[in-house]
Amino acid sequence: MKSEKVKEFIDGCINNLTAELADHAKWQIWTAMTHTADLAEREAEERMRERAAKAFKFACRDNYGGECWANDDHHVKCSGKCAKMNDFIQKLNENENTQTSR
């Protein structure tokens, strides 16, 4: 889990339970809550990646009205799978890996 705030929230919930639960039951609840938070983080990251790719495609200097003009010989419908997009996605992944390792 990347979010310290979410981790603190979950730990606070577990530490302040008013019901008498066995340590194993508390661990199961903690595990379910952290798994849920991890899934939500991954889904949010995927949505942001899709939005970033769409914004990049829109802002691409070679994209004119949905056609890619990167190759002067012929203009084709923009597929979003060109070298520029691949480089952009690679940079997103590098930034993600750098932030994860902190």
Secondary structure, DSSP 8 states (H G I E B T S, - for coil): ---HHHHHHHHHHHHT--S---HHHHHHHHHHHHHHHHHHHHHHHHHHHHHHHHHHHHH-TTEETTEE-SSTT--EE--S-SHHHHHHHHHHHHHHHHHHT-
